[in-house]
Amino acid sequence: MKLLITAFITLFLALPAWAVDITMGSGGNLVFEPNEVTISAGETVTFINGDLPPHNMVVADHPELSHSDLSFLGGESFDVTFTDPGDYEFQCEPHAGAGMKGVINVS
């Protein structure tokens, strides 16, 4: 029993910390919702495809954090972990001209 509890605690502590969900195309609008968030370094943001696909998420000057593949299905999601402090501007490439942009502030 002690081994099982130790294994469970180790597994729980090894999981990344999820900070927030951001919906792409929220409410049928070409927006990220929310479009500005503040998280701590090491936390993970989950991007969820909403309405009016396709959408992606590209972080300016950070291809390693970007998810340039288009998400076509409602509910499709991907996670991005931000390890370094800073302000990360991101956009949906197909809809940036419509204002589908945001900022993740990492402290």
Buried (B, 14 or more C-beta within 10 A) or exposed (E): EEEEEEEEEEEEEEEEEEBEBBBBBBEEBBBBBEBEBEBEEEBBBBBBBBBBBBBBBBBBEBEEBBBEEBBEEEEBBBEBBBEEEEEBEBBBBBBEEEEBBBBBEBE
